[in-house]
Amino acid sequence: MTEVVRKRRPDVLTLVAGLLSLLVAAAGITGTGPWEIVDLRWLLAGTAVVAGIAFLVAGLRNSRGASGD
């Protein structure tokens, strides 16, 4: 029989947890905290931009799928 292979999407929560753990490990190795390297205002602004792009992409994907009904 033919087996259907489904495409797996990455788990966002695990990805974020992994990136945070890498950041903590780098801070431990270098002896400096991430707050000493990155300005929190730029971090918040970058997060807002990434979230906005993600929302736009999600909205476009949902609107394309709804037209086939």
PQR file with spaces between the fields and no chain letter, atoms N, CA, C, O and H, PARSE charges and radii, in Angstrom:
ATOM       1  N    MET     1       0.817   -1.180    0.000 -0.4000 1.5000
ATOM       2  CA   MET     1       0.000    0.000    0.000 -0.0000 2.0000
ATOM       3  C    MET     1       0.867    1.252    0.000  0.5500 1.7000
ATOM       4  O    MET     1       2.024    1.236    0.419 -0.5500 1.4000
ATOM       5  N    THR     2       0.274    2.327   -0.479 -0.4000 1.5000
ATOM       6  CA   THR     2       0.980    3.593   -0.514 -0.0000 2.0000
ATOM       7  C    THR     2       0.716    4.358    0.782  0.5500 1.7000
ATOM       8  O    THR     2      -0.427    4.579    1.179 -0.5500 1.4000
ATOM       9  H    THR     2      -0.666    2.340   -0.819  0.4000 1.0000
ATOM      10  N    GLU     3       1.794    4.744    1.411 -0.4000 1.5000
ATOM      11  CA   GLU     3       1.667    5.474    2.671 -0.0000 2.0000
ATOM      12  C    GLU     3       1.752    6.969    2.391  0.5500 1.7000
ATOM      13  O    GLU     3       2.653    7.427    1.688 -0.5500 1.4000
ATOM      14  H    GLU     3       2.723    4.565    1.088  0.4000 1.0000
ATOM      15  N    VAL     4       0.818    7.719    2.939 -0.4000 1.5000
ATOM      16  CA   VAL     4       0.805    9.166    2.751 -0.0000 2.0000
ATOM      17  C    VAL     4       1.758    9.796    3.760  0.5500 1.7000
ATOM      18  O    VAL     4       1.631    9.587    4.967 -0.5500 1.4000
ATOM      19  H    VAL     4       0.086    7.348    3.510  0.4000 1.0000
ATOM      20  N    VAL     5       2.712   10.568    3.248 -0.4000 1.5000
ATOM      21  CA   VAL     5       3.673   11.248    4.107 -0.0000 2.0000
ATOM      22  C    VAL     5       3.192   12.671    4.312  0.5500 1.7000
ATOM      23  O    VAL     5       3.034   13.433    3.359 -0.5500 1.4000
ATOM      24  H    VAL     5       2.815   10.737    2.268  0.4000 1.0000
ATOM      25  N    ARG     6       2.962   13.018    5.573 -0.4000 1.5000
ATOM      26  CA   ARG     6       2.486   14.355    5.894 -0.0000 2.0000
ATOM      27  C    ARG     6       3.664   15.231    6.272  0.5500 1.7000
ATOM      28  O    ARG     6       4.589   14.795    6.958 -0.5500 1.4000
ATOM      29  H    ARG     6       3.091   12.398    6.347  0.4000 1.0000
ATOM      30  N    LYS     7       3.618   16.455    5.820 -0.4000 1.5000
ATOM      31  CA   LYS     7       4.665   17.404    6.125 -0.0000 2.0000
ATOM      32  C    LYS     7       4.522   17.874    7.571  0.5500 1.7000
ATOM      33  O    LYS     7       3.444   18.301    7.983 -0.5500 1.4000
ATOM      34  H    LYS     7       2.868   16.809    5.262  0.4000 1.0000
ATOM      35  N    ARG     8       5.589   17.795    8.327 -0.4000 1.5000
ATOM      36  CA   ARG     8       5.547   18.210    9.723 -0.0000 2.0000
ATOM      37  C    ARG     8       5.991   19.652    9.855  0.5500 1.7000
ATOM      38  O    ARG     8       6.972   20.066    9.237 -0.5500 1.4000
ATOM      39  H    ARG     8       6.465   17.448    7.992  0.4000 1.0000
ATOM      40  N    ARG     9       5.272   20.415   10.658 -0.4000 1.5000
ATOM      41  CA   ARG     9       5.627   21.796   10.924 -0.0000 2.0000
ATOM      42  C    ARG     9       6.430   21.858   12.213  0.5500 1.7000
ATOM      43  O    ARG     9       6.200   21.064   13.124 -0.5500 1.4000
ATOM      44  H    ARG     9       4.475   20.078   11.159  0.4000 1.0000
ATOM      45  N    PRO    10       7.373   22.796   12.300 -0.5600 1.5000
ATOM      46  CA   PRO    10       8.161   22.891   13.533  0.2800 2.0000
ATOM      47  C    PRO    10       7.306   23.382   14.706  0.5500 1.7000
ATOM      48  O    PRO    10       6.365   24.154   14.523 -0.5500 1.4000
ATOM      49  N    ASP    11       7.644   22.929   15.887 -0.4000 1.5000
ATOM      50  CA   ASP    11       6.949   23.345   17.094 -0.0000 2.0000
ATOM      51  C    ASP    11       7.537   24.674   17.550  0.5500 1.7000
ATOM      52  O    ASP    11       8.706   24.741   17.930 -0.5500 1.4000
ATOM      53  H    ASP    11       8.408   22.302   16.035  0.4000 1.0000
ATOM      54  N    VAL    12       6.735   25.724   17.514 -0.4000 1.5000
ATOM      55  CA   VAL    12       7.213   27.070   17.804 -0.0000 2.0000
ATOM      56  C    VAL    12       7.636   27.191   19.266  0.5500 1.7000
ATOM      57  O    VAL    12       8.653   27.816   19.565 -0.5500 1.4000
ATOM      58  H    VAL    12       5.785   25.669   17.206  0.4000 1.0000
ATOM      59  N    LEU    13       6.879   26.610   20.163 -0.4000 1.5000
ATOM      60  CA   LEU    13       7.201   26.709   21.591 -0.0000 2.0000
ATOM      61  C    LEU    13       8.555   26.067   21.890  0.5500 1.7000
ATOM      62  O    LEU    13       9.348   26.621   22.651 -0.5500 1.4000
ATOM      63  H    LEU    13       6.052   26.102   19.921  0.4000 1.0000
ATOM      64  N    THR    14       8.820   24.917   21.303 -0.4000 1.5000
ATOM      65  CA   THR    14      10.099   24.249   21.514 -0.0000 2.0000
ATOM      66  C    THR    14      11.242   25.046   20.886  0.5500 1.7000
ATOM      67  O    THR    14      12.337   25.107   21.446 -0.5500 1.4000
ATOM      68  H    THR    14       8.176   24.467   20.685  0.4000 1.0000
ATOM      69  N    LEU    15      10.997   25.651   19.738 -0.4000 1.5000
ATOM      70  CA   LEU    15      12.012   26.475   19.088 -0.0000 2.0000
ATOM      71  C    LEU    15      12.376   27.674   19.957  0.5500 1.7000
ATOM      72  O    LEU    15      13.556   27.980   20.130 -0.5500 1.4000
ATOM      73  H    LEU    15      10.108   25.601   19.283  0.4000 1.0000
ATOM      74  N    VAL    16      11.378   28.349   20.498 -0.4000 1.5000
ATOM      75  CA   VAL    16      11.632   29.511   21.354 -0.0000 2.0000
ATOM      76  C    VAL    16      12.366   29.090   22.627  0.5500 1.7000
ATOM      77  O    VAL    16      13.294   29.771   23.063 -0.5500 1.4000
ATOM      78  H    VAL    16      10.419   28.100   20.357  0.4000 1.0000
ATOM      79  N    ALA    17      11.958   27.981   23.219 -0.4000 1.5000
ATOM      80  CA   ALA    17      12.629   27.490   24.430 -0.0000 2.0000
ATOM      81  C    ALA    17      14.089   27.139   24.136  0.5500 1.7000
ATOM      82  O    ALA    17      14.971   27.414   24.949 -0.5500 1.4000
ATOM      83  H    ALA    17      11.204   27.427   22.865  0.4000 1.0000
ATOM      84  N    GLY    18      14.335   26.544   22.995 -0.4000 1.5000
ATOM      85  CA   GLY    18      15.708   26.207   22.611 -0.0000 2.0000
ATOM      86  C    GLY    18      16.567   27.441   22.403  0.5500 1.7000
ATOM      87  O    GLY    18      17.722   27.480   22.826 -0.5500 1.4000
ATOM      88  H    GLY    18      13.618   26.320   22.335  0.4000 1.0000
ATOM      89  N    LEU    19      16.000   28.454   21.747 -0.4000 1.5000
ATOM      90  CA   LEU    19      16.748   29.695   21.526 -0.0000 2.0000
ATOM      91  C    LEU    19      17.035   30.405   22.851  0.5500 1.7000
ATOM      92  O    LEU    19      18.125   30.943   23.046 -0.5500 1.4000
ATOM      93  H    LEU    19      15.061   28.423   21.403  0.4000 1.0000
ATOM      94  N    LEU    20      16.062   30.406   23.756 -0.4000 1.5000
ATOM      95  CA   LEU    20      16.284   31.029   25.064 -0.0000 2.0000
ATOM      96  C    LEU    20      17.356   30.284   25.860  0.5500 1.7000
ATOM      97  O    LEU    20      18.168   30.907   26.544 -0.5500 1.4000
ATOM      98  H    LEU    20      15.176   29.969   23.598  0.4000 1.0000
ATOM      99  N    SER    21      17.359   28.967   25.773 -0.4000 1.5000
ATOM     100  CA   SER    21      18.376   28.211   26.493 -0.0000 2.0000
ATOM     101  C    SER    21      19.769   28.457   25.907  0.5500 1.7000
ATOM     102  O    SER    21      20.751   28.502   26.647 -0.5500 1.4000
ATOM     103  H    SER    21      16.699   28.461   25.218  0.4000 1.0000
ATOM     104  N    LEU    22      19.858   28.615   24.587 -0.4000 1.5000
ATOM     105  CA   LEU    22      21.143   28.968   23.977 -0.0000 2.0000
ATOM     106  C    LEU    22      21.608   30.339   24.432  0.5500 1.7000
ATOM     107  O    LEU    22      22.801   30.545   24.660 -0.5500 1.4000
ATOM     108  H    LEU    22      19.060   28.578   23.986  0.4000 1.0000
ATOM     109  N    LEU    23      20.685   31.276   24.567 -0.4000 1.5000
ATOM     110  CA   LEU    23      21.017   32.621   25.024 -0.0000 2.0000
ATOM     111  C    LEU    23      21.531   32.594   26.470  0.5500 1.7000
ATOM     112  O    LEU    23      22.503   33.273   26.799 -0.5500 1.4000
ATOM     113  H    LEU    23      19.717   31.108   24.383  0.4000 1.0000
ATOM     114  N    VAL    24      20.888   31.823   27.313 -0.4000 1.5000
ATOM     115  CA   VAL    24      21.321   31.697   28.708 -0.0000 2.0000
ATOM     116  C    VAL    24      22.692   31.020   28.778  0.5500 1.7000
ATOM     117  O    VAL    24      23.541   31.416   29.576 -0.5500 1.4000
ATOM     118  H    VAL    24      20.098   31.271   27.046  0.4000 1.0000
ATOM     119  N    ALA    25      22.905   30.001   27.944 -0.4000 1.5000
ATOM     120  CA   ALA    25      24.205   29.318   27.927 -0.0000 2.0000
ATOM     121  C    ALA    25      25.310   30.264   27.460  0.5500 1.7000
ATOM     122  O    ALA    25      26.406   30.262   28.020 -0.5500 1.4000
ATOM     123  H    ALA    25      22.215   29.679   27.296  0.4000 1.0000
ATOM     124  N    ALA    26      25.027   31.067   26.442 -0.4000 1.5000
ATOM     125  CA   ALA    26      26.024   32.024   25.954 -0.0000 2.0000
ATOM     126  C    ALA    26      26.329   33.068   27.025  0.5500 1.7000
ATOM     127  O    ALA    26      27.479   33.477   27.185 -0.5500 1.4000
ATOM     128  H    ALA    26      24.137   31.068   25.987  0.4000 1.0000
ATOM     129  N    ALA    27      25.308   33.498   27.754 -0.4000 1.5000
ATOM     130  CA   ALA    27      25.527   34.463   28.834 -0.0000 2.0000
ATOM     131  C    ALA    27      26.385   33.847   29.936  0.5500 1.7000
ATOM     132  O    ALA    27      27.231   34.529   30.516 -0.5500 1.4000
ATOM     133  H    ALA    27      24.374   33.165   27.625  0.4000 1.0000
ATOM     134  N    GLY    28      26.175   32.574   30.227 -0.4000 1.5000
ATOM     135  CA   GLY    28      26.978   31.907   31.246 -0.0000 2.0000
ATOM     136  C    GLY    28      28.425   31.743   30.836  0.5500 1.7000
ATOM     137  O    GLY    28      29.330   31.873   31.660 -0.5500 1.4000
ATOM     138  H    GLY    28      25.488   32.020   29.757  0.4000 1.0000
ATOM     139  N    ILE    29      28.646   31.455   29.554 -0.4000 1.5000
ATOM     140  CA   ILE    29      30.015   31.255   29.070 -0.0000 2.0000
ATOM     141  C    ILE    29      30.778   32.575   29.022  0.5500 1.7000
ATOM     142  O    ILE    29      31.934   32.641   29.441 -0.5500 1.4000
ATOM     143  H    ILE    29      27.911   31.349   28.884  0.4000 1.0000
ATOM     144  N    THR    30      30.136   33.624   28.513 -0.4000 1.5000
ATOM     145  CA   THR    30      30.823   34.908   28.348 -0.0000 2.0000
ATOM     146  C    THR    30      30.861   35.723   29.632  0.5500 1.7000
ATOM     147  O    THR    30      31.688   36.626   29.760 -0.5500 1.4000
ATOM     148  H    THR    30      29.197   33.571   28.173  0.4000 1.0000
ATOM     149  N    GLY    31      29.981   35.424   30.587 -0.4000 1.5000
ATOM     150  CA   GLY    31      29.967   36.173   31.835 -0.0000 2.0000
ATOM     151  C    GLY    31      29.177   37.469   31.751  0.5500 1.7000
ATOM     152  O    GLY    31      29.159   38.245   32.706 -0.5500 1.4000
ATOM     153  H    GLY    31      29.309   34.691   30.483  0.4000 1.0000
ATOM     154  N    THR    32      28.527   37.711   30.624 -0.4000 1.5000
ATOM     155  CA   THR    32      27.689   38.903   30.476 -0.0000 2.0000
ATOM     156  C    THR    32      26.262   38.468   30.216  0.5500 1.7000
ATOM     157  O    THR    32      26.024   37.437   29.588 -0.5500 1.4000
ATOM     158  H    THR    32      28.542   37.080   29.848  0.4000 1.0000
ATOM     159  N    GLY    33      25.329   39.242   30.692 -0.4000 1.5000
ATOM     160  CA   GLY    33      23.927   38.939   30.465 -0.0000 2.0000
ATOM     161  C    GLY    33      23.459   39.500   29.136  0.5500 1.7000
ATOM     162  O    GLY    33      24.069   40.427   28.602 -0.5500 1.4000
ATOM     163  H    GLY    33      25.523   40.080   31.202  0.4000 1.0000
ATOM     164  N    PRO    34      22.380   38.945   28.596 -0.5600 1.5000
ATOM     165  CA   PRO    34      21.864   39.438   27.315  0.2800 2.0000
ATOM     166  C    PRO    34      21.389   40.882   27.395  0.5500 1.7000
ATOM     167  O    PRO    34      21.368   41.578   26.380 -0.5500 1.4000
ATOM     168  N    TRP    35      21.009   41.344   28.577 -0.4000 1.5000
ATOM     169  CA   TRP    35      20.556   42.719   28.733 -0.0000 2.0000
ATOM     170  C    TRP    35      21.710   43.707   28.606  0.5500 1.7000
ATOM     171  O    TRP    35      21.476   44.894   28.380 -0.5500 1.4000
ATOM     172  H    TRP    35      21.026   40.778   29.402  0.4000 1.0000
ATOM     173  N    GLU    36      22.961   43.237   28.748 -0.4000 1.5000
ATOM     174  CA   GLU    36      24.125   44.104   28.588 -0.0000 2.0000
ATOM     175  C    GLU    36      24.536   44.238   27.125  0.5500 1.7000
ATOM     176  O    GLU    36      25.245   45.177   26.766 -0.5500 1.4000
ATOM     177  H    GLU    36      23.151   42.273   28.931  0.4000 1.0000
ATOM     178  N    ILE    37      24.102   43.320   26.288 -0.4000 1.5000
ATOM     179  CA   ILE    37      24.482   43.323   24.878 -0.0000 2.0000
ATOM     180  C    ILE    37      23.389   43.941   24.017  0.5500 1.7000
ATOM     181  O    ILE    37      23.677   44.737   23.124 -0.5500 1.4000
ATOM     182  H    ILE    37      23.525   42.557   26.580  0.4000 1.0000
ATOM     183  N    VAL    38      22.139   43.581   24.280 -0.4000 1.5000
ATOM     184  CA   VAL    38      21.013   44.000   23.447 -0.0000 2.0000
ATOM     185  C    VAL    38      20.181   45.034   24.200  0.5500 1.7000
ATOM     186  O    VAL    38      19.831   44.837   25.364 -0.5500 1.4000
ATOM     187  H    VAL    38      21.905   42.934   25.006  0.4000 1.0000
ATOM     188  N    ASP    39      19.868   46.144   23.517 -0.4000 1.5000
ATOM     189  CA   ASP    39      18.978   47.142   24.100 -0.0000 2.0000
ATOM     190  C    ASP    39      17.551   46.595   24.046  0.5500 1.7000
ATOM     191  O    ASP    39      17.086   46.193   22.980 -0.5500 1.4000
ATOM     192  H    ASP    39      20.153   46.304   22.572  0.4000 1.0000
ATOM     193  N    LEU    40      16.865   46.577   25.164 -0.4000 1.5000
ATOM     194  CA   LEU    40      15.535   45.984   25.231 -0.0000 2.0000
ATOM     195  C    LEU    40      14.527   46.692   24.326  0.5500 1.7000
ATOM     196  O    LEU    40      13.579   46.067   23.851 -0.5500 1.4000
ATOM     197  H    LEU    40      17.242   46.904   26.030  0.4000 1.0000
ATOM     198  N    ARG    41      14.720   47.981   24.086 -0.4000 1.5000
ATOM     199  CA   ARG    41      13.800   48.698   23.185 -0.0000 2.0000
ATOM     200  C    ARG    41      13.891   48.140   21.768  0.5500 1.7000
ATOM     201  O    ARG    41      12.871   47.968   21.101 -0.5500 1.4000
ATOM     202  H    ARG    41      15.490   48.489   24.472  0.4000 1.0000
ATOM     203  N    TRP    42      15.117   47.855   21.305 -0.4000 1.5000
ATOM     204  CA   TRP    42      15.277   47.277   19.974 -0.0000 2.0000
ATOM     205  C    TRP    42      14.733   45.854   19.935  0.5500 1.7000
ATOM     206  O    TRP    42      14.172   45.432   18.923 -0.5500 1.4000
ATOM     207  H    TRP    42      15.946   47.994   21.847  0.4000 1.0000
ATOM     208  N    LEU    43      14.893   45.121   21.017 -0.4000 1.5000
ATOM     209  CA   LEU    43      14.368   43.757   21.090 -0.0000 2.0000
ATOM     210  C    LEU    43      12.845   43.762   20.999  0.5500 1.7000
ATOM     211  O    LEU    43      12.262   42.950   20.281 -0.5500 1.4000
ATOM     212  H    LEU    43      15.349   45.464   21.839  0.4000 1.0000
ATOM     213  N    LEU    44      12.202   44.673   21.723 -0.4000 1.5000
ATOM     214  CA   LEU    44      10.744   44.770   21.659 -0.0000 2.0000
ATOM     215  C    LEU    44      10.272   45.204   20.275  0.5500 1.7000
ATOM     216  O    LEU    44       9.286   44.677   19.760 -0.5500 1.4000
ATOM     217  H    LEU    44      12.676   45.333   22.306  0.4000 1.0000
ATOM     218  N    ALA    45      10.972   46.160   19.675 -0.4000 1.5000
ATOM     219  CA   ALA    45      10.602   46.609   18.336 -0.0000 2.0000
ATOM     220  C    ALA    45      10.754   45.480   17.315  0.5500 1.7000
ATOM     221  O    ALA    45       9.889   45.300   16.458 -0.5500 1.4000
ATOM     222  H    ALA    45      11.773   46.588   20.093  0.4000 1.0000
ATOM     223  N    GLY    46      11.836   44.730   17.402 -0.4000 1.5000
ATOM     224  CA   GLY    46      12.047   43.603   16.488 -0.0000 2.0000
ATOM     225  C    GLY    46      11.008   42.517   16.678  0.5500 1.7000
ATOM     226  O    GLY    46      10.544   41.915   15.709 -0.5500 1.4000
ATOM     227  H    GLY    46      12.539   44.877   18.098  0.4000 1.0000
ATOM     228  N    THR    47      10.644   42.267   17.919 -0.4000 1.5000
ATOM     229  CA   THR    47       9.609   41.280   18.201 -0.0000 2.0000
ATOM     230  C    THR    47       8.270   41.713   17.614  0.5500 1.7000
ATOM     231  O    THR    47       7.534   40.891   17.068 -0.5500 1.4000
ATOM     232  H    THR    47      11.021   42.756   18.706  0.4000 1.0000
ATOM     233  N    ALA    48       7.955   42.997   17.725 -0.4000 1.5000
ATOM     234  CA   ALA    48       6.704   43.512   17.164 -0.0000 2.0000
ATOM     235  C    ALA    48       6.684   43.383   15.641  0.5500 1.7000
ATOM     236  O    ALA    48       5.648   43.056   15.061 -0.5500 1.4000
ATOM     237  H    ALA    48       8.553   43.665   18.169  0.4000 1.0000
ATOM     238  N    VAL    49       7.810   43.634   14.997 -0.4000 1.5000
ATOM     239  CA   VAL    49       7.889   43.514   13.539 -0.0000 2.0000
ATOM     240  C    VAL    49       7.701   42.056   13.118  0.5500 1.7000
ATOM     241  O    VAL    49       6.943   41.770   12.191 -0.5500 1.4000
ATOM     242  H    VAL    49       8.651   43.899   15.468  0.4000 1.0000
ATOM     243  N    VAL    50       8.380   41.145   13.788 -0.4000 1.5000
ATOM     244  CA   VAL    50       8.269   39.723   13.449 -0.0000 2.0000
ATOM     245  C    VAL    50       6.841   39.223   13.686  0.5500 1.7000
ATOM     246  O    VAL    50       6.303   38.471   12.874 -0.5500 1.4000
ATOM     247  H    VAL    50       8.996   41.377   14.541  0.4000 1.0000
ATOM     248  N    ALA    51       6.232   39.637   14.794 -0.4000 1.5000
ATOM     249  CA   ALA    51       4.853   39.225   15.076 -0.0000 2.0000
ATOM     250  C    ALA    51       3.898   39.785   14.025  0.5500 1.7000
ATOM     251  O    ALA    51       2.985   39.084   13.589 -0.5500 1.4000
ATOM     252  H    ALA    51       6.669   40.248   15.454  0.4000 1.0000
ATOM     253  N    GLY    52       4.094   41.027   13.616 -0.4000 1.5000
ATOM     254  CA   GLY    52       3.242   41.621   12.583 -0.0000 2.0000
ATOM     255  C    GLY    52       3.348   40.889   11.258  0.5500 1.7000
ATOM     256  O    GLY    52       2.336   40.645   10.600 -0.5500 1.4000
ATOM     257  H    GLY    52       4.836   41.596   13.970  0.4000 1.0000
ATOM     258  N    ILE    53       4.554   40.538   10.865 -0.4000 1.5000
ATOM     259  CA   ILE    53       4.748   39.788    9.624 -0.0000 2.0000
ATOM     260  C    ILE    53       4.099   38.415    9.730  0.5500 1.7000
ATOM     261  O    ILE    53       3.477   37.944    8.778 -0.5500 1.4000
ATOM     262  H    ILE    53       5.375   40.736   11.399  0.4000 1.0000
ATOM     263  N    ALA    54       4.241   37.772   10.885 -0.4000 1.5000
ATOM     264  CA   ALA    54       3.634   36.451   11.072 -0.0000 2.0000
ATOM     265  C    ALA    54       2.108   36.538   10.983  0.5500 1.7000
ATOM     266  O    ALA    54       1.473   35.666   10.391 -0.5500 1.4000
ATOM     267  H    ALA    54       4.746   38.155   11.659  0.4000 1.0000
ATOM     268  N    PHE    55       1.521   37.581   11.565 -0.4000 1.5000
ATOM     269  CA   PHE    55       0.068   37.753   11.493 -0.0000 2.0000
ATOM     270  C    PHE    55      -0.391   38.007   10.058  0.5500 1.7000
ATOM     271  O    PHE    55      -1.430   37.493    9.642 -0.5500 1.4000
ATOM     272  H    PHE    55       2.037   38.290   12.046  0.4000 1.0000
ATOM     273  N    LEU    56       0.372   38.793    9.303 -0.4000 1.5000
ATOM     274  CA   LEU    56       0.023   39.045    7.902 -0.0000 2.0000
ATOM     275  C    LEU    56       0.080   37.761    7.075  0.5500 1.7000
ATOM     276  O    LEU    56      -0.815   37.490    6.276 -0.5500 1.4000
ATOM     277  H    LEU    56       1.215   39.210    9.641  0.4000 1.0000
ATOM     278  N    VAL    57       1.124   36.986    7.272 -0.4000 1.5000
ATOM     279  CA   VAL    57       1.270   35.736    6.529 -0.0000 2.0000
ATOM     280  C    VAL    57       0.152   34.766    6.901  0.5500 1.7000
ATOM     281  O    VAL    57      -0.409   34.100    6.032 -0.5500 1.4000
ATOM     282  H    VAL    57       1.852   37.207    7.921  0.4000 1.0000
ATOM     283  N    ALA    58      -0.171   34.687    8.191 -0.4000 1.5000
ATOM     284  CA   ALA    58      -1.248   33.795    8.628 -0.0000 2.0000
ATOM     285  C    ALA    58      -2.586   34.238    8.046  0.5500 1.7000
ATOM     286  O    ALA    58      -3.400   33.399    7.660 -0.5500 1.4000
ATOM     287  H    ALA    58       0.285   35.229    8.897  0.4000 1.0000
ATOM     288  N    GLY    59      -2.817   35.528    7.979 -0.4000 1.5000
ATOM     289  CA   GLY    59      -4.062   36.030    7.396 -0.0000 2.0000
ATOM     290  C    GLY    59      -4.157   35.731    5.907  0.5500 1.7000
ATOM     291  O    GLY    59      -5.235   35.405    5.409 -0.5500 1.4000
ATOM     292  H    GLY    59      -2.155   36.210    8.292  0.4000 1.0000
ATOM     293  N    LEU    60      -3.054   35.837    5.201 -0.4000 1.5000
ATOM     294  CA   LEU    60      -3.058   35.538    3.770 -0.0000 2.0000
ATOM     295  C    LEU    60      -3.286   34.055    3.516  0.5500 1.7000
ATOM     296  O    LEU    60      -4.002   33.683    2.587 -0.5500 1.4000
ATOM     297  H    LEU    60      -2.179   36.101    5.606  0.4000 1.0000
ATOM     298  N    ARG    61      -2.680   33.215    4.337 -0.4000 1.5000
ATOM     299  CA   ARG    61      -2.843   31.767    4.159 -0.0000 2.0000
ATOM     300  C    ARG    61      -4.284   31.352    4.423  0.5500 1.7000
ATOM     301  O    ARG    61      -4.819   30.509    3.702 -0.5500 1.4000
ATOM     302  H    ARG    61      -2.099   33.518    5.091  0.4000 1.0000
ATOM     303  N    ASN    62      -4.929   31.926    5.443 -0.4000 1.5000
ATOM     304  CA   ASN    62      -6.304   31.562    5.765 -0.0000 2.0000
ATOM     305  C    ASN    62      -7.279   32.053    4.711  0.5500 1.7000
ATOM     306  O    ASN    62      -8.248   31.357    4.408 -0.5500 1.4000
ATOM     307  H    ASN    62      -4.495   32.610    6.029  0.4000 1.0000
ATOM     308  N    SER    63      -7.053   33.231    4.144 -0.4000 1.5000
ATOM     309  CA   SER    63      -7.979   33.759    3.155 -0.0000 2.0000
ATOM     310  C    SER    63      -7.915   32.965    1.858  0.5500 1.7000
ATOM     311  O    SER    63      -8.925   32.851    1.164 -0.5500 1.4000
ATOM     312  H    SER    63      -6.266   33.797    4.391  0.4000 1.0000
ATOM     313  N    ARG    64      -6.771   32.421    1.517 -0.4000 1.5000
ATOM     314  CA   ARG    64      -6.653   31.609    0.291 -0.0000 2.0000
ATOM     315  C    ARG    64      -7.395   30.297    0.441  0.5500 1.7000
ATOM     316  O    ARG    64      -8.045   29.836   -0.497 -0.5500 1.4000
ATOM     317  H    ARG    64      -5.950   32.514    2.080  0.4000 1.0000
ATOM     318  N    GLY    65      -7.301   29.691    1.620 -0.4000 1.5000
ATOM     319  CA   GLY    65      -7.953   28.404    1.848 -0.0000 2.0000
ATOM     320  C    GLY    65      -9.469   28.511    1.913  0.5500 1.7000
ATOM     321  O    GLY    65     -10.165   27.550    1.586 -0.5500 1.4000
ATOM     322  H    GLY    65      -6.772   30.066    2.382  0.4000 1.0000
ATOM     323  N    ALA    66      -9.992   29.654    2.325 -0.4000 1.5000
ATOM     324  CA   ALA    66     -11.441   29.818    2.489 -0.0000 2.0000
ATOM     325  C    ALA    66     -12.152   30.011    1.155  0.5500 1.7000
ATOM     326  O    ALA    66     -13.360   29.787    1.079 -0.5500 1.4000
ATOM     327  H    ALA    66      -9.426   30.434    2.591  0.4000 1.0000
ATOM     328  N    SER    67     -11.446   30.419    0.099 -0.4000 1.5000
ATOM     329  CA   SER    67     -12.087   30.692   -1.181 -0.0000 2.0000
ATOM     330  C    SER    67     -12.518   29.405   -1.906  0.5500 1.7000
ATOM     331  O    SER    67     -13.349   29.462   -2.812 -0.5500 1.4000
ATOM     332  H    SER    67     -10.464   30.601    0.160  0.4000 1.0000
ATOM     333  N    GLY    68     -11.975   28.272   -1.527 -0.4000 1.5000
ATOM     334  CA   GLY    68     -12.308   27.014   -2.191 -0.0000 2.0000
ATOM     335  C    GLY    68     -13.603   26.407   -1.701  0.5500 1.7000
ATOM     336  O    GLY    68     -14.062   25.427   -2.287 -0.5500 1.4000
ATOM     337  H    GLY    68     -11.299   28.226   -0.791  0.4000 1.0000
ATOM     338  N    ASP    69     -14.215   26.936   -0.656 -0.4000 1.5000
ATOM     339  CA   ASP    69     -15.453   26.361   -0.107 -0.0000 2.0000
ATOM     340  C    ASP    69     -16.667   26.713   -0.894  0.5500 1.7000
ATOM     341  O    ASP    69     -17.772   26.296   -0.544 -0.5500 1.4000
ATOM     342  H    ASP    69     -13.842   27.732   -0.180  0.4000 1.0000
